[in-house]
């Protein structure tokens, strides 16, 4: 979810950015459009993990 405008989208994260990069994920252009992030290029989002989908989660 984009906390600035309340827009949300469900995505599957296949992999994360390089650990040296300050960004956690790279969204597809379609997801970024739905969140209203296209103009600024980058932005903050709120991520939520769905129940039952935690088996594949690793942390930095």
PDB file with one MODEL, atoms N, CA, C and O in Angstrom:
MODEL        1
ATOM      1  N   UNK A   1       0.843  -1.172   0.000  1.00  0.00           N
ATOM      2  CA  UNK A   1       0.000   0.000   0.000  1.00  0.00           C
ATOM      3  C   UNK A   1       0.893   1.242   0.000  1.00  0.00           C
ATOM      4  O   UNK A   1       1.937   1.281   0.651  1.00  0.00           O
ATOM      5  N   UNK A   2       0.456   2.239  -0.739  1.00  0.00           N
ATOM      6  CA  UNK A   2       1.130   3.531  -0.736  1.00  0.00           C
ATOM      7  C   UNK A   2       0.521   4.353   0.403  1.00  0.00           C
ATOM      8  O   UNK A   2      -0.644   4.741   0.324  1.00  0.00           O
ATOM      9  N   UNK A   3       1.297   4.624   1.467  1.00  0.00           N
ATOM     10  CA  UNK A   3       0.725   5.337   2.606  1.00  0.00           C
ATOM     11  C   UNK A   3       0.349   6.788   2.301  1.00  0.00           C
ATOM     12  O   UNK A   3      -0.410   7.398   3.054  1.00  0.00           O
ATOM     13  N   UNK A   4       0.868   7.344   1.216  1.00  0.00           N
ATOM     14  CA  UNK A   4       0.549   8.737   0.879  1.00  0.00           C
ATOM     15  C   UNK A   4      -0.814   8.897   0.232  1.00  0.00           C
ATOM     16  O   UNK A   4      -1.455   9.939   0.372  1.00  0.00           O
ATOM     17  N   UNK A   5      -1.272   7.833  -0.500  1.00  0.00           N
ATOM     18  CA  UNK A   5      -2.557   7.971  -1.183  1.00  0.00           C
ATOM     19  C   UNK A   5      -3.544   6.838  -0.881  1.00  0.00           C
ATOM     20  O   UNK A   5      -4.682   6.877  -1.350  1.00  0.00           O
ATOM     21  N   UNK A   6      -3.128   5.834  -0.110  1.00  0.00           N
ATOM     22  CA  UNK A   6      -4.015   4.741   0.275  1.00  0.00           C
ATOM     23  C   UNK A   6      -4.237   3.695  -0.796  1.00  0.00           C
ATOM     24  O   UNK A   6      -4.983   2.742  -0.568  1.00  0.00           O
ATOM     25  N   UNK A   7      -3.612   3.838  -1.966  1.00  0.00           N
ATOM     26  CA  UNK A   7      -3.786   2.852  -3.037  1.00  0.00           C
ATOM     27  C   UNK A   7      -3.019   1.586  -2.695  1.00  0.00           C
ATOM     28  O   UNK A   7      -1.953   1.637  -2.081  1.00  0.00           O
ATOM     29  N   UNK A   8      -3.581   0.435  -3.106  1.00  0.00           N
ATOM     30  CA  UNK A   8      -2.914  -0.824  -2.799  1.00  0.00           C
ATOM     31  C   UNK A   8      -2.965  -1.769  -3.984  1.00  0.00           C
ATOM     32  O   UNK A   8      -3.783  -1.615  -4.891  1.00  0.00           O
ATOM     33  N   UNK A   9      -2.082  -2.745  -3.959  1.00  0.00           N
ATOM     34  CA  UNK A   9      -1.993  -3.759  -5.003  1.00  0.00           C
ATOM     35  C   UNK A   9      -1.394  -5.009  -4.364  1.00  0.00           C
ATOM     36  O   UNK A   9      -0.574  -4.911  -3.451  1.00  0.00           O
ATOM     37  N   UNK A  10      -1.801  -6.181  -4.843  1.00  0.00           N
ATOM     38  CA  UNK A  10      -1.239  -7.441  -4.365  1.00  0.00           C
ATOM     39  C   UNK A  10      -0.200  -7.890  -5.376  1.00  0.00           C
ATOM     40  O   UNK A  10      -0.487  -7.994  -6.568  1.00  0.00           O
ATOM     41  N   UNK A  11       1.014  -8.156  -4.894  1.00  0.00           N
ATOM     42  CA  UNK A  11       2.095  -8.621  -5.769  1.00  0.00           C
ATOM     43  C   UNK A  11       2.775  -9.814  -5.137  1.00  0.00           C
ATOM     44  O   UNK A  11       2.696 -10.011  -3.924  1.00  0.00           O
ATOM     45  N   UNK A  12       3.444 -10.612  -5.953  1.00  0.00           N
ATOM     46  CA  UNK A  12       4.287 -11.692  -5.465  1.00  0.00           C
ATOM     47  C   UNK A  12       5.725 -11.219  -5.629  1.00  0.00           C
ATOM     48  O   UNK A  12       6.138 -10.827  -6.721  1.00  0.00           O
ATOM     49  N   UNK A  13       6.480 -11.256  -4.544  1.00  0.00           N
ATOM     50  CA  UNK A  13       7.879 -10.835  -4.595  1.00  0.00           C
ATOM     51  C   UNK A  13       8.724 -12.059  -4.896  1.00  0.00           C
ATOM     52  O   UNK A  13       8.774 -13.001  -4.105  1.00  0.00           O
ATOM     53  N   UNK A  14       9.391 -12.040  -6.052  1.00  0.00           N
ATOM     54  CA  UNK A  14      10.201 -13.174  -6.469  1.00  0.00           C
ATOM     55  C   UNK A  14      11.608 -13.137  -5.879  1.00  0.00           C
ATOM     56  O   UNK A  14      12.155 -14.175  -5.509  1.00  0.00           O
ATOM     57  N   UNK A  15      12.177 -11.974  -5.793  1.00  0.00           N
ATOM     58  CA  UNK A  15      13.472 -11.823  -5.145  1.00  0.00           C
ATOM     59  C   UNK A  15      13.622 -10.398  -4.670  1.00  0.00           C
ATOM     60  O   UNK A  15      12.835  -9.522  -5.029  1.00  0.00           O
ATOM     61  N   UNK A  16      14.642 -10.171  -3.858  1.00  0.00           N
ATOM     62  CA  UNK A  16      14.850  -8.846  -3.297  1.00  0.00           C
ATOM     63  C   UNK A  16      16.006  -8.163  -4.004  1.00  0.00           C
ATOM     64  O   UNK A  16      16.754  -8.786  -4.757  1.00  0.00           O
ATOM     65  N   UNK A  17      16.136  -6.878  -3.748  1.00  0.00           N
ATOM     66  CA  UNK A  17      17.248  -6.114  -4.300  1.00  0.00           C
ATOM     67  C   UNK A  17      18.543  -6.544  -3.605  1.00  0.00           C
ATOM     68  O   UNK A  17      18.507  -7.218  -2.576  1.00  0.00           O
ATOM     69  N   UNK A  18      19.659  -6.158  -4.164  1.00  0.00           N
ATOM     70  CA  UNK A  18      20.967  -6.414  -3.578  1.00  0.00           C
ATOM     71  C   UNK A  18      21.010  -5.878  -2.147  1.00  0.00           C
ATOM     72  O   UNK A  18      20.465  -4.807  -1.879  1.00  0.00           O
ATOM     73  N   UNK A  19      21.638  -6.592  -1.238  1.00  0.00           N
ATOM     74  CA  UNK A  19      21.684  -6.195   0.172  1.00  0.00           C
ATOM     75  C   UNK A  19      22.341  -4.830   0.373  1.00  0.00           C
ATOM     76  O   UNK A  19      22.059  -4.159   1.366  1.00  0.00           O
ATOM     77  N   UNK A  20      23.204  -4.407  -0.540  1.00  0.00           N
ATOM     78  CA  UNK A  20      23.858  -3.103  -0.425  1.00  0.00           C
ATOM     79  C   UNK A  20      22.927  -1.961  -0.831  1.00  0.00           C
ATOM     80  O   UNK A  20      23.176  -0.804  -0.493  1.00  0.00           O
ATOM     81  N   UNK A  21      21.866  -2.283  -1.550  1.00  0.00           N
ATOM     82  CA  UNK A  21      20.897  -1.286  -1.993  1.00  0.00           C
ATOM     83  C   UNK A  21      19.970  -0.946  -0.838  1.00  0.00           C
ATOM     84  O   UNK A  21      19.568  -1.840  -0.095  1.00  0.00           O
ATOM     85  N   UNK A  22      19.625   0.312  -0.670  1.00  0.00           N
ATOM     86  CA  UNK A  22      18.746   0.723   0.425  1.00  0.00           C
ATOM     87  C   UNK A  22      17.294   0.338   0.182  1.00  0.00           C
ATOM     88  O   UNK A  22      16.492   0.343   1.116  1.00  0.00           O
ATOM     89  N   UNK A  23      16.946   0.010  -1.042  1.00  0.00           N
ATOM     90  CA  UNK A  23      15.568  -0.379  -1.358  1.00  0.00           C
ATOM     91  C   UNK A  23      15.381  -1.867  -1.129  1.00  0.00           C
ATOM     92  O   UNK A  23      16.274  -2.664  -1.420  1.00  0.00           O
ATOM     93  N   UNK A  24      14.221  -2.243  -0.608  1.00  0.00           N
ATOM     94  CA  UNK A  24      13.938  -3.653  -0.349  1.00  0.00           C
ATOM     95  C   UNK A  24      13.449  -4.404  -1.574  1.00  0.00           C
ATOM     96  O   UNK A  24      13.884  -5.526  -1.834  1.00  0.00           O
ATOM     97  N   UNK A  25      12.537  -3.783  -2.334  1.00  0.00           N
ATOM     98  CA  UNK A  25      11.939  -4.458  -3.485  1.00  0.00           C
ATOM     99  C   UNK A  25      11.908  -3.525  -4.686  1.00  0.00           C
ATOM    100  O   UNK A  25      12.001  -2.304  -4.553  1.00  0.00           O
ATOM    101  N   UNK A  26      11.777  -4.125  -5.852  1.00  0.00           N
ATOM    102  CA  UNK A  26      11.614  -3.391  -7.103  1.00  0.00           C
ATOM    103  C   UNK A  26      10.271  -3.825  -7.675  1.00  0.00           C
ATOM    104  O   UNK A  26      10.109  -4.982  -8.062  1.00  0.00           O
ATOM    105  N   UNK A  27       9.320  -2.922  -7.732  1.00  0.00           N
ATOM    106  CA  UNK A  27       7.987  -3.259  -8.235  1.00  0.00           C
ATOM    107  C   UNK A  27       7.947  -3.227  -9.758  1.00  0.00           C
ATOM    108  O   UNK A  27       8.717  -2.508 -10.395  1.00  0.00           O
ATOM    109  N   UNK A  28       7.053  -4.003 -10.327  1.00  0.00           N
ATOM    110  CA  UNK A  28       6.824  -3.931 -11.763  1.00  0.00           C
ATOM    111  C   UNK A  28       6.222  -2.566 -12.101  1.00  0.00           C
ATOM    112  O   UNK A  28       5.680  -1.884 -11.232  1.00  0.00           O
ATOM    113  N   UNK A  29       6.324  -2.185 -13.353  1.00  0.00           N
ATOM    114  CA  UNK A  29       5.745  -0.906 -13.767  1.00  0.00           C
ATOM    115  C   UNK A  29       4.238  -0.898 -13.539  1.00  0.00           C
ATOM    116  O   UNK A  29       3.681   0.124 -13.137  1.00  0.00           O
ATOM    117  N   UNK A  30       3.572  -2.019 -13.790  1.00  0.00           N
ATOM    118  CA  UNK A  30       2.120  -2.095 -13.600  1.00  0.00           C
ATOM    119  C   UNK A  30       1.748  -1.883 -12.130  1.00  0.00           C
ATOM    120  O   UNK A  30       0.797  -1.161 -11.831  1.00  0.00           O
ATOM    121  N   UNK A  31       2.495  -2.509 -11.209  1.00  0.00           N
ATOM    122  CA  UNK A  31       2.219  -2.338  -9.783  1.00  0.00           C
ATOM    123  C   UNK A  31       2.503  -0.905  -9.354  1.00  0.00           C
ATOM    124  O   UNK A  31       1.729  -0.319  -8.597  1.00  0.00           O
ATOM    125  N   UNK A  32       3.604  -0.339  -9.830  1.00  0.00           N
ATOM    126  CA  UNK A  32       3.950   1.043  -9.492  1.00  0.00           C
ATOM    127  C   UNK A  32       2.885   2.013  -9.993  1.00  0.00           C
ATOM    128  O   UNK A  32       2.562   2.986  -9.312  1.00  0.00           O
ATOM    129  N   UNK A  33       2.338   1.751 -11.181  1.00  0.00           N
ATOM    130  CA  UNK A  33       1.258   2.596 -11.716  1.00  0.00           C
ATOM    131  C   UNK A  33       0.038   2.539 -10.804  1.00  0.00           C
ATOM    132  O   UNK A  33      -0.546   3.573 -10.476  1.00  0.00           O
ATOM    133  N   UNK A  34      -0.349   1.329 -10.393  1.00  0.00           N
ATOM    134  CA  UNK A  34      -1.533   1.181  -9.536  1.00  0.00           C
ATOM    135  C   UNK A  34      -1.342   1.871  -8.187  1.00  0.00           C
ATOM    136  O   UNK A  34      -2.312   2.321  -7.577  1.00  0.00           O
ATOM    137  N   UNK A  35      -0.095   1.956  -7.721  1.00  0.00           N
ATOM    138  CA  UNK A  35       0.197   2.608  -6.447  1.00  0.00           C
ATOM    139  C   UNK A  35       0.416   4.108  -6.591  1.00  0.00           C
ATOM    140  O   UNK A  35       0.536   4.821  -5.594  1.00  0.00           O
ATOM    141  N   UNK A  36       0.469   4.585  -7.831  1.00  0.00           N
ATOM    142  CA  UNK A  36       0.692   6.008  -8.060  1.00  0.00           C
ATOM    143  C   UNK A  36       2.142   6.427  -7.849  1.00  0.00           C
ATOM    144  O   UNK A  36       2.410   7.551  -7.424  1.00  0.00           O
ATOM    145  N   UNK A  37       3.082   5.522  -8.147  1.00  0.00           N
ATOM    146  CA  UNK A  37       4.502   5.799  -7.927  1.00  0.00           C
ATOM    147  C   UNK A  37       5.284   6.090  -9.209  1.00  0.00           C
ATOM    148  O   UNK A  37       6.493   6.314  -9.148  1.00  0.00           O
ATOM    149  N   UNK A  38       4.636   6.091 -10.339  1.00  0.00           N
ATOM    150  CA  UNK A  38       5.344   6.248 -11.611  1.00  0.00           C
ATOM    151  C   UNK A  38       6.040   7.603 -11.726  1.00  0.00           C
ATOM    152  O   UNK A  38       7.201   7.653 -12.131  1.00  0.00           O
ATOM    153  N   UNK A  39       5.381   8.680 -11.388  1.00  0.00           N
ATOM    154  CA  UNK A  39       5.958  10.014 -11.572  1.00  0.00           C
ATOM    155  C   UNK A  39       7.246  10.225 -10.781  1.00  0.00           C
ATOM    156  O   UNK A  39       8.223  10.755 -11.311  1.00  0.00           O
ATOM    157  N   UNK A  40       7.250   9.805  -9.493  1.00  0.00           N
ATOM    158  CA  UNK A  40       8.437  10.050  -8.675  1.00  0.00           C
ATOM    159  C   UNK A  40       9.508   8.974  -8.835  1.00  0.00           C
ATOM    160  O   UNK A  40      10.652   9.196  -8.440  1.00  0.00           O
ATOM    161  N   UNK A  41       9.176   7.828  -9.398  1.00  0.00           N
ATOM    162  CA  UNK A  41      10.169   6.784  -9.636  1.00  0.00           C
ATOM    163  C   UNK A  41      10.396   5.857  -8.448  1.00  0.00           C
ATOM    164  O   UNK A  41      10.492   4.643  -8.632  1.00  0.00           O
ATOM    165  N   UNK A  42      10.484   6.392  -7.248  1.00  0.00           N
ATOM    166  CA  UNK A  42      10.619   5.570  -6.051  1.00  0.00           C
ATOM    167  C   UNK A  42       9.684   6.120  -4.977  1.00  0.00           C
ATOM    168  O   UNK A  42       9.252   7.270  -5.056  1.00  0.00           O
ATOM    169  N   UNK A  43       9.380   5.317  -3.994  1.00  0.00           N
ATOM    170  CA  UNK A  43       8.520   5.782  -2.921  1.00  0.00           C
ATOM    171  C   UNK A  43       8.427   4.747  -1.825  1.00  0.00           C
ATOM    172  O   UNK A  43       8.911   3.624  -1.965  1.00  0.00           O
ATOM    173  N   UNK A  44       7.806   5.134  -0.747  1.00  0.00           N
ATOM    174  CA  UNK A  44       7.616   4.223   0.375  1.00  0.00           C
ATOM    175  C   UNK A  44       6.316   3.452   0.197  1.00  0.00           C
ATOM    176  O   UNK A  44       5.316   3.991  -0.276  1.00  0.00           O
ATOM    177  N   UNK A  45       6.348   2.189   0.582  1.00  0.00           N
ATOM    178  CA  UNK A  45       5.156   1.351   0.565  1.00  0.00           C
ATOM    179  C   UNK A  45       5.073   0.587   1.877  1.00  0.00           C
ATOM    180  O   UNK A  45       6.073   0.414   2.574  1.00  0.00           O
ATOM    181  N   UNK A  46       3.884   0.139   2.199  1.00  0.00           N
ATOM    182  CA  UNK A  46       3.663  -0.715   3.355  1.00  0.00           C
ATOM    183  C   UNK A  46       3.470  -2.130   2.822  1.00  0.00           C
ATOM    184  O   UNK A  46       2.620  -2.355   1.960  1.00  0.00           O
ATOM    185  N   UNK A  47       4.252  -3.086   3.326  1.00  0.00           N
ATOM    186  CA  UNK A  47       4.131  -4.472   2.873  1.00  0.00           C
ATOM    187  C   UNK A  47       3.438  -5.293   3.943  1.00  0.00           C
ATOM    188  O   UNK A  47       3.670  -5.101   5.137  1.00  0.00           O
ATOM    189  N   UNK A  48       2.590  -6.206   3.507  1.00  0.00           N
ATOM    190  CA  UNK A  48       1.883  -7.105   4.410  1.00  0.00           C
ATOM    191  C   UNK A  48       2.043  -8.521   3.880  1.00  0.00           C
ATOM    192  O   UNK A  48       1.867  -8.767   2.687  1.00  0.00           O
ATOM    193  N   UNK A  49       2.373  -9.440   4.755  1.00  0.00           N
ATOM    194  CA  UNK A  49       2.513 -10.846   4.374  1.00  0.00           C
ATOM    195  C   UNK A  49       1.193 -11.547   4.655  1.00  0.00           C
ATOM    196  O   UNK A  49       0.636 -11.427   5.745  1.00  0.00           O
ATOM    197  N   UNK A  50       0.703 -12.272   3.672  1.00  0.00           N
ATOM    198  CA  UNK A  50      -0.556 -12.984   3.839  1.00  0.00           C
ATOM    199  C   UNK A  50      -0.346 -14.258   4.654  1.00  0.00           C
ATOM    200  O   UNK A  50       0.699 -14.898   4.536  1.00  0.00           O
ATOM    201  N   UNK A  51      -1.324 -14.634   5.476  1.00  0.00           N
ATOM    202  CA  UNK A  51      -1.218 -15.864   6.264  1.00  0.00           C
ATOM    203  C   UNK A  51      -0.926 -17.057   5.363  1.00  0.00           C
ATOM    204  O   UNK A  51      -1.493 -17.183   4.278  1.00  0.00           O
ATOM    205  N   UNK A  52      -0.036 -17.929   5.824  1.00  0.00           N
ATOM    206  CA  UNK A  52       0.318 -19.114   5.044  1.00  0.00           C
ATOM    207  C   UNK A  52       1.411 -18.865   4.038  1.00  0.00           C
ATOM    208  O   UNK A  52       1.864 -19.811   3.393  1.00  0.00           O
ATOM    209  N   UNK A  53       1.852 -17.643   3.875  1.00  0.00           N
ATOM    210  CA  UNK A  53       2.882 -17.318   2.895  1.00  0.00           C
ATOM    211  C   UNK A  53       4.227 -17.032   3.552  1.00  0.00           C
ATOM    212  O   UNK A  53       5.122 -16.481   2.911  1.00  0.00           O
ATOM    213  N   UNK A  54       4.379 -17.395   4.812  1.00  0.00           N
ATOM    214  CA  UNK A  54       5.602 -17.044   5.526  1.00  0.00           C
ATOM    215  C   UNK A  54       6.717 -18.072   5.377  1.00  0.00           C
ATOM    216  O   UNK A  54       7.837 -17.817   5.821  1.00  0.00           O
ATOM    217  N   UNK A  55       6.451 -19.222   4.771  1.00  0.00           N
ATOM    218  CA  UNK A  55       7.461 -20.263   4.638  1.00  0.00           C
ATOM    219  C   UNK A  55       8.671 -19.812   3.818  1.00  0.00           C
ATOM    220  O   UNK A  55       9.770 -20.342   3.981  1.00  0.00           O
ATOM    221  N   UNK A  56       8.470 -18.861   2.961  1.00  0.00           N
ATOM    222  CA  UNK A  56       9.532 -18.466   2.036  1.00  0.00           C
ATOM    223  C   UNK A  56      10.227 -17.168   2.426  1.00  0.00           C
ATOM    224  O   UNK A  56      11.085 -16.681   1.690  1.00  0.00           O
ATOM    225  N   UNK A  57       9.869 -16.605   3.572  1.00  0.00           N
ATOM    226  CA  UNK A  57      10.385 -15.298   3.959  1.00  0.00           C
ATOM    227  C   UNK A  57      11.762 -15.410   4.583  1.00  0.00           C
ATOM    228  O   UNK A  57      11.991 -16.230   5.473  1.00  0.00           O
ATOM    229  N   UNK A  58      12.667 -14.583   4.111  1.00  0.00           N
ATOM    230  CA  UNK A  58      13.965 -14.439   4.768  1.00  0.00           C
ATOM    231  C   UNK A  58      14.153 -12.951   5.023  1.00  0.00           C
ATOM    232  O   UNK A  58      13.565 -12.122   4.328  1.00  0.00           O
ATOM    233  N   UNK A  59      14.948 -12.616   5.991  1.00  0.00           N
ATOM    234  CA  UNK A  59      15.149 -11.212   6.327  1.00  0.00           C
ATOM    235  C   UNK A  59      16.576 -10.808   6.032  1.00  0.00           C
ATOM    236  O   UNK A  59      17.476 -11.642   5.934  1.00  0.00           O
ATOM    237  N   UNK A  60      16.757  -9.521   5.896  1.00  0.00           N
ATOM    238  CA  UNK A  60      18.092  -8.986   5.665  1.00  0.00           C
ATOM    239  C   UNK A  60      18.875  -8.995   6.914  1.00  0.00           C
ATOM    240  O   UNK A  60      20.033  -8.579   6.919  1.00  0.00           O
TER     241      UNK A  60
ENDMDL
END
